[in-house]
Amino acid sequence: MINMAKADLYRLVRSKGTYICLLVMAVIYGGALIVDSIAMISAGYDPSRYFNSSFKTDLRMVGCNANYYFLMLFPVSVLLLSDFSSRTLKNTLSSVTTKTKYYVFKFIAVQCVSICYFLLGNSGYYAARRLMYGSGRSTPAGEYFAVVFWQLPTFIAIISVFIMLAFIIRKTAVFNTIIILVPSVYTIAVGVFLEIKTTSSFAEKYLVDYDFTNIYQYIAASRSTGFHISVAAASIAIAAAAFAFGLRHFKRSEILK
């Protein structure tokens, strides 16, 4: 396990994907800071859905944390899919560890790196914005980081699904394509359902409000602890299910030569 950890750390330091991810994060947050507004990787984002003028810009920016859906393609590719593409997995399993230990290790490694990105981005943005615009235009730190904390379970659930899919798909290009296309296909499907009279109410109540982009916004805008707890519980259940299904599939699958 120590050797695997060293190998993953080496990949993180040497991989272009790591620096591309950090660069994209810097551009997103830097742009938001310069114009004192929000930045979102989504054409369909509606900042007025949950936020009003009483919310400061930094908290509305936290509502844009669905950005990490796209940014976290990089840790999955660097730490996990690279083993499949480089054909080193078979040797690792035959000489170092078992499938179960490998899966658990990779699951933890990808989660830890992804969470570090998440916390680094949100903390760095808050500190930089407070320094630039002062405390009067900033959300109190306790309130800001409480939102980040409540968003973490949803974030972990998404990464868990990414890891599960990576073990199933195993090809970086295919994995990235599917993950990038899913939000677009989902948005189109929701738009169709909203236009159909018999399904519009269902789509508005469930498909729109529980879209992950809107969930991040609502967590940032809501003061309901009950809502936060229910979302966290659902997210933990999804993460556990993704972990169990991915492990089961991996243990039963053939290893690529």
C-alpha positions as CSV (number, residue, x, y, z in Angstrom):
1,M,0.0,0.0,0.0
2,I,2.9,2.4,0.7
3,N,4.3,1.8,-2.7
4,M,0.9,2.5,-4.3
5,A,0.6,5.7,-2.3
6,K,4.0,6.8,-3.5
7,A,3.1,5.9,-7.1
8,D,-0.1,7.9,-6.9
9,L,1.7,10.9,-5.3
10,Y,4.3,10.7,-8.1
11,R,1.4,10.7,-10.7
12,L,-0.2,13.8,-9.1
13,V,3.0,15.7,-9.1
14,R,4.0,14.7,-12.6
15,S,0.7,14.6,-14.4
16,K,-0.4,17.5,-16.6
17,G,-4.0,16.8,-15.5
18,T,-3.2,18.0,-12.0
19,Y,-1.9,21.4,-13.2
20,I,-4.7,21.7,-15.8
21,C,-7.2,21.2,-13.0
22,L,-5.5,23.8,-10.7
23,L,-5.2,26.2,-13.6
24,V,-9.0,25.9,-14.4
25,M,-9.8,26.4,-10.7
26,A,-7.6,29.5,-10.7
27,V,-9.2,30.9,-13.8
28,I,-12.7,30.3,-12.4
29,Y,-12.1,31.8,-9.0
30,G,-9.8,34.5,-10.3
31,G,-12.4,35.7,-12.8
32,A,-15.1,35.7,-10.1
33,L,-12.8,37.8,-7.9
34,I,-11.9,40.3,-10.6
35,V,-15.5,41.1,-11.6
36,D,-16.8,40.5,-8.1
37,S,-19.5,38.1,-9.4
38,I,-20.0,34.4,-9.8
39,A,-18.5,32.0,-12.3
40,M,-20.3,28.8,-13.4
41,I,-19.4,26.1,-15.9
42,S,-23.0,25.8,-17.1
43,A,-25.1,27.7,-19.6
44,G,-28.3,26.8,-17.8
45,Y,-27.3,28.2,-14.3
46,D,-29.9,30.5,-12.9
47,P,-28.5,32.4,-9.9
48,S,-31.9,34.0,-9.1
49,R,-33.6,30.7,-8.4
50,Y,-32.7,30.5,-4.8
51,F,-30.6,33.7,-4.1
52,N,-31.8,37.3,-3.6
53,S,-29.9,40.5,-2.8
54,S,-29.5,39.6,0.8
55,F,-26.9,37.0,-0.1
56,K,-23.3,38.2,-0.5
57,T,-21.4,37.2,-3.6
58,D,-19.1,34.7,-1.8
59,L,-22.1,32.6,-0.7
60,R,-23.6,32.7,-4.1
61,M,-20.3,31.5,-5.5
62,V,-20.4,28.6,-3.1
63,G,-23.7,27.8,-4.8
64,C,-21.7,27.3,-8.0
65,N,-19.7,24.4,-6.5
66,A,-21.3,22.1,-9.1
67,N,-18.2,23.4,-11.1
68,Y,-16.3,20.6,-9.3
69,Y,-18.4,18.0,-11.2
70,F,-16.3,18.7,-14.2
71,L,-13.0,19.5,-12.4
72,M,-13.0,16.2,-10.6
73,L,-12.6,14.3,-13.8
74,F,-8.9,14.9,-13.4
75,P,-8.2,13.1,-10.1
76,V,-10.2,10.1,-11.3
77,S,-8.2,10.0,-14.5
78,V,-4.8,10.6,-12.9
79,L,-5.1,8.3,-9.9
80,L,-7.4,5.5,-11.2
81,L,-7.9,5.3,-15.0
82,S,-4.2,5.7,-15.6
83,D,-3.7,2.2,-14.2
84,F,-5.9,0.8,-16.8
85,S,-4.5,2.8,-19.7
86,S,-0.9,2.1,-18.7
87,R,-1.7,-1.7,-18.3
88,T,0.0,-1.8,-14.9
89,L,-3.0,-3.0,-13.0
90,K,-2.5,-6.7,-13.6
91,N,1.1,-6.6,-12.3
92,T,0.0,-4.6,-9.2
93,L,-2.7,-7.1,-8.3
94,S,-0.5,-10.1,-8.9
95,S,2.5,-8.9,-6.9
96,V,1.3,-6.3,-4.4
97,T,-2.3,-6.5,-3.3
98,T,-5.8,-8.0,-3.8
99,K,-8.7,-6.6,-5.8
100,T,-10.6,-5.6,-2.6
101,K,-7.6,-3.8,-1.1
102,Y,-6.8,-2.1,-4.4
103,Y,-10.4,-0.9,-4.8
104,V,-10.6,0.4,-1.2
105,F,-7.2,2.2,-1.5
106,K,-8.1,3.8,-4.8
107,F,-11.5,4.8,-3.5
108,I,-10.0,6.5,-0.5
109,A,-7.1,8.1,-2.5
110,V,-9.4,9.7,-5.1
111,Q,-11.8,10.9,-2.4
112,C,-9.0,12.4,-0.4
113,V,-7.5,14.2,-3.3
114,S,-10.9,15.4,-4.6
115,I,-11.9,16.7,-1.1
116,C,-8.5,18.5,-0.9
117,Y,-9.3,20.3,-4.2
118,F,-12.8,21.2,-2.9
119,L,-11.6,22.6,0.4
120,L,-8.6,24.3,-1.2
121,G,-10.7,26.1,-3.8
122,N,-13.4,27.2,-1.4
123,S,-11.0,28.3,1.3
124,G,-8.6,30.1,-1.1
125,Y,-11.5,31.9,-2.7
126,Y,-13.0,33.0,0.6
127,A,-9.6,34.3,1.9
128,A,-8.7,36.1,-1.3
129,R,-12.1,37.7,-1.6
130,R,-12.2,38.8,2.0
131,L,-8.7,40.3,1.5
132,M,-9.7,42.1,-1.6
133,Y,-13.2,43.4,-0.6
134,G,-13.1,43.4,3.2
135,S,-15.2,41.8,5.8
136,G,-18.1,44.1,5.2
137,R,-18.8,42.5,1.9
138,S,-18.1,39.0,3.0
139,T,-20.2,36.3,4.6
140,P,-19.2,35.4,8.2
141,A,-16.6,32.6,8.0
142,G,-18.7,30.3,10.2
143,E,-21.7,30.6,7.9
144,Y,-19.6,30.3,4.8
145,F,-17.8,27.1,5.9
146,A,-21.0,25.6,7.3
147,V,-22.3,25.6,3.8
148,V,-19.2,24.0,2.4
149,F,-19.5,21.4,5.2
150,W,-23.1,20.6,4.2
151,Q,-22.1,20.3,0.6
152,L,-19.4,17.8,1.2
153,P,-21.7,14.7,1.5
154,T,-23.2,15.5,-2.0
155,F,-19.7,16.0,-3.3
156,I,-18.5,12.7,-1.9
157,A,-21.5,10.9,-3.4
158,I,-20.7,12.3,-6.9
159,I,-17.0,11.3,-6.6
160,S,-18.2,7.8,-5.4
161,V,-20.3,7.4,-8.6
162,F,-17.3,8.6,-10.7
163,I,-15.1,6.0,-9.1
164,M,-17.7,3.3,-9.7
165,L,-18.1,4.2,-13.3
166,A,-14.3,4.4,-13.8
167,F,-13.9,0.8,-12.6
168,I,-16.7,-0.2,-15.0
169,I,-15.7,1.8,-18.1
170,R,-11.9,1.7,-17.6
171,K,-11.2,3.9,-20.6
172,T,-10.3,7.5,-20.0
173,A,-11.7,9.0,-23.2
174,V,-15.0,7.1,-22.9
175,F,-15.3,7.9,-19.2
176,N,-14.8,11.7,-19.7
177,T,-17.2,11.8,-22.7
178,I,-20.0,10.1,-20.7
179,I,-19.5,12.3,-17.6
180,I,-19.4,15.5,-19.7
181,L,-22.4,14.6,-21.8
182,V,-24.7,13.4,-18.9
183,P,-25.5,17.0,-17.6
184,S,-26.3,18.1,-21.2
185,V,-28.6,15.1,-21.9
186,Y,-30.2,15.5,-18.5
187,T,-30.9,19.2,-19.2
188,I,-32.4,18.5,-22.6
189,A,-34.6,15.7,-21.1
190,V,-35.8,17.9,-18.3
191,G,-36.6,20.7,-20.8
192,V,-38.8,18.2,-22.8
193,F,-40.6,17.0,-19.7
194,L,-41.3,20.6,-18.6
195,E,-43.0,21.3,-21.9
196,I,-45.3,18.3,-21.6
197,K,-48.4,19.1,-19.6
198,T,-48.7,15.7,-17.9
199,T,-45.1,15.6,-16.8
200,S,-44.3,19.3,-16.2
201,S,-45.3,19.3,-12.5
202,F,-43.2,16.2,-11.8
203,A,-40.2,17.6,-13.6
204,E,-40.4,20.9,-11.8
205,K,-40.7,19.4,-8.4
206,Y,-38.2,16.5,-8.7
207,L,-36.0,16.7,-11.8
208,V,-35.3,20.4,-11.5
209,D,-35.1,20.9,-7.7
210,Y,-33.0,17.7,-7.2
211,D,-30.6,18.3,-10.1
212,F,-27.2,18.4,-8.5
213,T,-26.6,22.0,-9.8
214,N,-29.6,23.2,-8.0
215,I,-28.9,21.1,-4.9
216,Y,-25.6,22.9,-4.4
217,Q,-27.5,26.3,-4.7
218,Y,-30.2,25.2,-2.3
219,I,-27.7,24.0,0.3
220,A,-26.0,27.4,0.1
221,A,-29.3,29.4,0.3
222,S,-31.3,27.2,2.7
223,R,-31.3,27.7,6.5
224,S,-33.2,24.5,7.0
225,T,-31.1,22.0,9.0
226,G,-33.7,19.3,8.3
227,F,-33.1,19.8,4.5
228,H,-29.3,19.7,5.0
229,I,-29.6,16.5,7.0
230,S,-31.9,14.8,4.5
231,V,-29.6,15.6,1.6
232,A,-26.5,14.4,3.6
233,A,-28.3,11.1,4.4
234,A,-29.3,10.5,0.8
235,S,-25.8,11.4,-0.3
236,I,-24.2,9.0,2.1
237,A,-26.6,6.2,0.9
238,I,-25.6,6.9,-2.7
239,A,-21.9,6.9,-1.9
240,A,-22.3,3.6,0.0
241,A,-24.3,2.0,-2.8
242,A,-21.8,3.2,-5.5
243,F,-18.9,1.8,-3.4
244,A,-20.5,-1.6,-2.9
245,F,-21.6,-1.9,-6.5
246,G,-18.2,-0.8,-7.9
247,L,-16.4,-3.2,-5.6
248,R,-18.7,-6.1,-6.5
249,H,-18.3,-5.5,-10.2
250,F,-14.5,-5.1,-10.0
251,K,-14.1,-8.4,-8.0
252,R,-16.1,-10.3,-10.6
253,S,-14.5,-8.7,-13.7
254,E,-11.5,-9.9,-15.7
255,I,-8.3,-7.9,-15.5
256,L,-7.1,-6.4,-18.7
257,K,-3.7,-7.7,-19.9
